[in-house]
Amino acid sequence: MTRKRSGYGFCAFAAFIVTAFVLAAINPAFAAERKSIRWAVSSTGSYGYKVAASVARMIEDALGGEYTVTVNPYPSTTAAMKSTMNGEGEISYSADVGMTPLYEGSGAFKDFKPTVSKIVHTWYAYPMESFMAVYAPKGDQFKSWGDFSGKPVFFTPAGYMNWLNFARVFKALGYEFKHVQISEASQSDALQADTILGAVAYTTAGVSLPSYWRETELRIPLKIINPSDEEVKKLTAANLTPVEIDPAKAFSKDVGVPKILGVPLLFSYNARPDMPEDVIYKILSALYKERDNLAKAEPGFVPLAKDFVGMQVTGIQANPHIPVHAGLAKFLKEHNAWNDKWTVAK
């Protein structure tokens, strides 16, 4: 009886060893078969990086574990866009203000020819608002945005979408755009030392500051400089109407104004057309399903949660001549929000 049990135990142990070796052989092969989705975003201190990192696991789950999502930071949003279009990523951080010059072939995209293809409308995620800030003890020197024309300003890192936003703002106002490139970490020191006279700040959905601006407001006192009434009229005529932001919701300290006037832009994560339709559709469907939970975890997603479908429509309407990814087209048709005047990307 003892021998039989011993024999049975040995066989069971041998079977376990064989199974373990088989699984060990299978798992690496299975892992190797997982496809990759590389999200090209702006620097690690940016809001774009934070958002992509926060939804990466959700996207993997929505795709049934078939894909591995990695978030790859770049010095600027423009660099992330170019990298994706050259085949070094599958989805890129972008914004409506970045898609316009891409398809015009102007600005940073002049003479740019992607080695794979241009990105197209895919997912519009949240609004941002750009405005001007100065070192508070010197705040009385500035009455409007015209006081920064031709003066050294850090308009956020060059190539950021808020940088492009203020470039179009200054163009609309007829002002000289004189950008001084510094590191985000040195912003407070540069403001105090007059290396720069102003710095462009931005919020997401009127409430969330990027991490480097949070550090700046904790280090030095700030004053927000709003556009004058005449500047607001000119911006409104150029379809760049400023929106009101409650400073108490964005900043932890007084910034010298009862309300902030910021010029809005709409941020996105856009893919090339060769990303499979069903992959983008599943990603959008998962984000739509979890929209309320996204808003609870991050206030910047509140507008998305309120009108997920409407935000996609607004993003497309800002550049209606740009093709729409087939996955987004399917999603919008399912929600009766597709416009037959739009083009599905091929």
C-alpha positions as CSV (number, residue, x, y, z in Angstrom):
1,M,0.0,0.0,0.0
2,T,2.8,2.3,0.9
3,R,4.6,1.7,-2.4
4,K,1.4,2.4,-4.4
5,R,1.0,5.7,-2.6
6,S,4.7,6.6,-3.1
7,G,4.4,5.7,-6.7
8,Y,1.3,7.8,-7.1
9,G,3.0,10.7,-5.3
10,F,6.0,10.5,-7.6
11,C,3.8,10.4,-10.7
12,A,1.9,13.4,-9.5
13,F,5.1,15.3,-8.7
14,A,6.5,14.4,-12.1
15,A,3.3,15.6,-13.8
16,F,3.6,18.9,-11.8
17,I,7.2,19.3,-13.0
18,V,6.3,18.7,-16.6
19,T,3.4,21.1,-16.4
20,A,5.6,23.7,-14.8
21,F,8.1,23.4,-17.6
22,V,5.4,23.5,-20.3
23,L,3.9,26.7,-18.7
24,A,7.3,28.2,-18.4
25,A,7.9,27.6,-22.1
26,I,4.4,28.9,-23.1
27,N,4.3,32.1,-21.0
28,P,7.3,33.8,-22.6
29,A,6.0,33.0,-26.0
30,F,2.5,34.3,-25.0
31,A,4.1,37.5,-23.7
32,A,6.1,37.9,-26.9
33,E,2.9,37.7,-28.9
34,R,1.3,40.6,-27.1
35,K,1.1,43.6,-29.4
36,S,2.4,47.0,-28.4
37,I,0.6,50.3,-28.2
38,R,3.1,53.1,-27.6
39,W,1.6,56.3,-26.4
40,A,3.9,59.2,-27.3
41,V,3.3,62.1,-24.9
42,S,4.9,65.3,-23.6
43,S,7.4,65.4,-20.7
44,T,6.9,63.5,-17.4
45,G,5.8,66.7,-15.6
46,S,3.0,67.4,-18.0
47,Y,-0.7,66.7,-17.7
48,G,-0.6,64.7,-20.9
49,Y,1.8,62.2,-19.5
50,K,-0.2,61.9,-16.2
51,V,-3.4,61.1,-18.1
52,A,-1.9,58.5,-20.4
53,A,-0.2,56.8,-17.5
54,S,-3.5,56.7,-15.5
55,V,-5.5,55.1,-18.3
56,A,-2.9,52.6,-19.6
57,R,-4.1,49.7,-17.5
58,M,-7.7,50.4,-18.3
59,I,-6.9,50.2,-22.0
60,E,-5.0,47.0,-21.6
61,D,-8.0,45.4,-19.9
62,A,-10.4,46.8,-22.5
63,L,-8.3,45.0,-25.2
64,G,-8.4,41.7,-23.4
65,G,-4.7,41.6,-22.6
66,E,-3.9,41.4,-26.2
67,Y,-1.9,44.6,-26.1
68,T,0.8,46.1,-23.8
69,V,0.4,49.9,-23.4
70,T,3.6,51.9,-22.8
71,V,3.7,55.6,-22.2
72,N,6.8,57.3,-23.8
73,P,7.6,61.0,-22.9
74,Y,9.0,63.4,-25.4
75,P,10.4,67.0,-24.9
76,S,7.3,68.5,-26.4
77,T,3.9,67.5,-27.8
78,T,5.1,68.4,-31.3
79,A,8.0,66.0,-30.9
80,A,5.6,63.3,-29.8
81,M,3.3,63.9,-32.8
82,K,6.2,63.6,-35.2
83,S,7.6,60.5,-33.6
84,T,4.2,58.7,-33.9
85,M,3.8,59.7,-37.5
86,N,7.3,58.4,-38.2
87,G,6.3,55.0,-36.8
88,E,7.9,55.3,-33.3
89,G,4.5,55.2,-31.6
90,E,0.9,54.3,-32.2
91,I,-1.0,57.1,-30.4
92,S,0.2,60.6,-29.9
93,Y,-0.7,63.5,-27.6
94,S,-2.0,66.4,-29.5
95,A,-4.6,69.2,-29.5
96,D,-6.9,71.0,-32.0
97,V,-4.3,73.8,-32.2
98,G,-1.6,71.2,-33.1
99,M,-3.7,69.4,-35.8
100,T,-4.3,72.7,-37.7
101,P,-0.6,73.4,-38.6
102,L,0.1,69.7,-39.2
103,Y,-2.4,69.6,-42.1
104,E,-1.5,73.1,-43.2
105,G,2.1,72.2,-43.3
106,S,3.0,75.3,-41.4
107,G,5.0,76.2,-38.3
108,A,6.8,73.3,-36.8
109,F,5.3,71.1,-39.5
110,K,6.6,73.0,-42.4
111,D,8.2,70.6,-45.0
112,F,7.4,67.7,-42.6
113,K,6.8,64.5,-44.4
114,P,5.9,61.5,-42.1
115,T,7.5,58.2,-42.9
116,V,4.3,56.3,-42.1
117,S,1.3,58.6,-42.1
118,K,-0.3,61.6,-40.4
119,I,-2.4,61.2,-37.2
120,V,-6.1,61.7,-37.5
121,H,-9.0,62.6,-35.2
122,T,-9.2,59.8,-32.6
123,W,-10.0,60.8,-29.0
124,Y,-10.6,64.3,-27.6
125,A,-10.1,64.1,-23.8
126,Y,-10.2,67.5,-22.0
127,P,-10.1,71.2,-22.5
128,M,-7.2,73.4,-21.3
129,E,-7.0,77.2,-20.8
130,S,-3.9,79.3,-21.3
131,F,-3.2,82.6,-19.5
132,M,-0.3,84.8,-18.4
133,A,1.3,85.0,-14.9
134,V,4.1,87.1,-13.4
135,Y,6.1,87.4,-10.2
136,A,3.6,89.2,-7.9
137,P,6.0,91.9,-6.6
138,K,6.3,93.1,-10.2
139,G,2.7,92.7,-11.1
140,D,1.9,96.5,-11.2
141,Q,4.1,96.8,-14.2
142,F,1.6,95.0,-16.4
143,K,-1.9,96.0,-17.4
144,S,-2.6,93.8,-20.5
145,W,-1.1,91.1,-22.7
146,G,0.2,93.9,-24.9
147,D,2.8,94.6,-22.2
148,F,4.5,91.3,-23.1
149,S,4.8,92.0,-26.8
150,G,8.5,91.7,-27.8
151,K,9.4,90.9,-24.1
152,P,11.1,87.7,-22.9
153,V,8.4,85.2,-21.9
154,F,8.4,81.5,-21.2
155,F,5.3,80.4,-23.2
156,T,5.6,76.9,-21.8
157,P,8.2,74.6,-23.4
158,A,8.5,75.2,-27.1
159,G,6.3,72.9,-29.1
160,Y,3.8,72.4,-26.3
161,M,0.2,72.9,-27.4
162,N,-0.2,75.8,-24.9
163,W,2.9,77.3,-26.6
164,L,1.2,77.0,-29.9
165,N,-2.0,78.4,-28.4
166,F,-0.3,81.6,-27.3
167,A,1.5,81.9,-30.6
168,R,-1.8,82.1,-32.3
169,V,-3.1,84.5,-29.6
170,F,-0.2,86.9,-30.2
171,K,-0.6,86.6,-33.9
172,A,-4.3,87.5,-33.6
173,L,-3.4,90.5,-31.4
174,G,-0.6,91.6,-33.7
175,Y,2.0,91.2,-30.9
176,E,5.7,90.1,-31.1
177,F,6.1,86.5,-29.8
178,K,9.5,86.4,-28.0
179,H,9.9,83.0,-26.4
180,V,12.7,82.3,-24.0
181,Q,13.3,78.5,-23.5
182,I,14.1,77.5,-19.9
183,S,13.5,74.3,-17.9
184,E,10.2,74.0,-16.1
185,A,12.1,73.6,-12.8
186,S,13.8,77.0,-13.2
187,Q,10.6,78.9,-13.9
188,S,10.2,80.5,-10.5
189,D,13.9,81.6,-10.4
190,A,13.7,83.0,-13.9
191,L,10.6,85.1,-13.0
192,Q,12.4,86.5,-9.9
193,A,15.6,87.2,-11.8
194,D,13.8,89.0,-14.7
195,T,15.2,86.4,-17.1
196,I,11.6,86.2,-18.2
197,L,9.0,88.8,-17.4
198,G,6.0,86.5,-17.7
199,A,5.2,82.8,-18.0
200,V,2.2,81.2,-19.6
201,A,0.2,79.0,-17.2
202,Y,-2.6,76.7,-18.0
203,T,-5.3,74.7,-16.3
204,T,-7.2,71.6,-17.3
205,A,-11.0,72.1,-17.2
206,G,-10.4,75.2,-15.2
207,V,-9.2,73.3,-12.1
208,S,-6.0,71.3,-12.5
209,L,-2.5,72.9,-12.8
210,P,0.4,70.9,-14.3
211,S,2.9,69.7,-11.7
212,Y,5.6,72.2,-12.6
213,W,3.2,75.1,-12.2
214,R,2.1,73.7,-8.9
215,E,5.7,73.8,-7.8
216,T,6.1,77.3,-9.0
217,E,3.0,78.7,-7.1
218,L,4.3,77.0,-3.9
219,R,7.7,78.7,-4.3
220,I,6.9,82.3,-5.2
221,P,3.9,84.6,-5.1
222,L,2.1,85.1,-8.5
223,K,-0.2,87.5,-10.1
224,I,-2.3,86.7,-13.1
225,I,-2.4,89.3,-15.9
226,N,-5.7,89.2,-17.9
227,P,-6.2,90.5,-21.4
228,S,-7.7,94.0,-21.7
229,D,-11.3,94.5,-22.8
230,E,-10.0,95.5,-26.3
231,E,-7.9,92.4,-26.5
232,V,-10.8,90.2,-25.5
233,K,-12.8,91.8,-28.4
234,K,-10.0,91.0,-30.9
235,L,-9.6,87.5,-29.6
236,T,-13.4,86.9,-29.8
237,A,-13.4,88.1,-33.4
238,A,-10.6,85.6,-34.1
239,N,-12.6,82.7,-32.6
240,L,-10.3,82.6,-29.6
241,T,-12.8,83.8,-27.0
242,P,-11.3,83.7,-23.5
243,V,-13.2,81.7,-20.8
244,E,-13.5,82.5,-17.1
245,I,-11.6,80.5,-14.5
246,D,-12.1,80.6,-10.8
247,P,-8.6,81.2,-9.4
248,A,-9.6,79.6,-6.1
249,K,-10.2,76.3,-7.9
250,A,-6.9,76.3,-9.7
251,F,-4.4,78.0,-7.3
252,S,-3.8,77.4,-3.6
253,K,-2.9,81.1,-3.0
254,D,-4.3,84.5,-4.0
255,V,-3.2,85.4,-7.6
256,G,-4.4,89.0,-7.5
257,V,-7.6,88.8,-9.7
258,P,-11.2,87.8,-9.0
259,K,-11.3,85.8,-12.2
260,I,-8.8,84.5,-14.7
261,L,-9.4,84.9,-18.4
262,G,-7.8,82.0,-20.4
263,V,-7.9,81.1,-24.1
264,P,-9.2,77.5,-24.5
265,L,-7.9,74.6,-26.5
266,L,-9.0,71.0,-26.7
267,F,-6.5,68.2,-26.1
268,S,-6.5,64.8,-27.7
269,Y,-4.8,61.5,-28.1
270,N,-4.7,60.8,-31.9
271,A,-3.7,57.7,-33.8
272,R,-2.5,57.0,-37.3
273,P,-5.2,55.5,-39.6
274,D,-3.4,52.1,-39.6
275,M,-4.4,51.4,-36.0
276,P,-7.1,48.8,-36.4
277,E,-10.7,50.1,-36.3
278,D,-11.8,47.6,-33.6
279,V,-8.9,48.6,-31.3
280,I,-9.8,52.3,-31.3
281,Y,-13.5,51.5,-31.0
282,K,-12.9,49.3,-27.9
283,I,-10.7,51.9,-26.3
284,L,-13.3,54.7,-26.9
285,S,-16.1,52.4,-25.6
286,A,-14.1,51.6,-22.5
287,L,-13.4,55.2,-21.8
288,Y,-17.0,56.1,-22.4
289,K,-18.2,53.4,-20.0
290,E,-15.7,54.6,-17.3
291,R,-16.2,58.3,-17.9
292,D,-17.8,59.0,-14.4
293,N,-15.0,57.1,-12.6
294,L,-12.4,59.0,-14.6
295,A,-13.9,62.3,-13.5
296,K,-14.0,61.2,-9.8
297,A,-10.3,60.3,-10.0
298,E,-9.2,63.4,-12.0
299,P,-11.2,66.7,-12.1
300,G,-9.8,67.5,-15.6
301,F,-12.1,64.7,-16.9
302,V,-15.3,66.4,-15.6
303,P,-16.2,68.0,-19.0
304,L,-15.6,64.7,-20.7
305,A,-17.9,62.9,-18.3
306,K,-20.6,65.5,-18.8
307,D,-20.6,65.2,-22.6
308,F,-18.2,62.5,-23.9
309,V,-19.7,62.3,-27.4
310,G,-20.1,66.1,-27.7
311,M,-16.4,66.6,-27.0
312,Q,-15.5,64.3,-29.9
313,V,-17.8,66.3,-32.2
314,T,-16.3,69.6,-31.0
315,G,-12.8,68.3,-31.6
316,I,-13.6,67.3,-35.2
317,Q,-15.4,70.5,-35.9
318,A,-12.3,72.5,-35.0
319,N,-10.7,70.9,-38.1
320,P,-13.5,69.3,-40.1
321,H,-11.3,68.8,-43.1
322,I,-9.1,66.4,-41.2
323,P,-10.0,62.7,-41.5
324,V,-11.6,60.8,-38.6
325,H,-10.3,57.4,-37.5
326,A,-12.6,54.6,-38.5
327,G,-12.9,53.5,-34.8
328,L,-14.1,56.9,-33.8
329,A,-16.4,57.1,-36.8
330,K,-18.0,53.8,-35.7
331,F,-18.3,55.0,-32.1
332,L,-20.0,58.3,-33.2
333,K,-22.4,56.5,-35.6
334,E,-23.4,54.2,-32.8
335,H,-24.3,57.4,-30.7
336,N,-26.0,59.1,-33.6
337,A,-23.4,61.9,-33.7
338,W,-21.8,61.3,-37.1
339,N,-21.8,64.0,-39.7
340,D,-21.8,62.7,-43.3
341,K,-19.7,65.7,-44.3
342,W,-16.7,64.3,-42.4
343,T,-14.3,61.9,-44.0
344,V,-13.3,58.5,-42.5
345,A,-9.6,58.0,-42.6
346,K,-8.2,55.2,-44.8
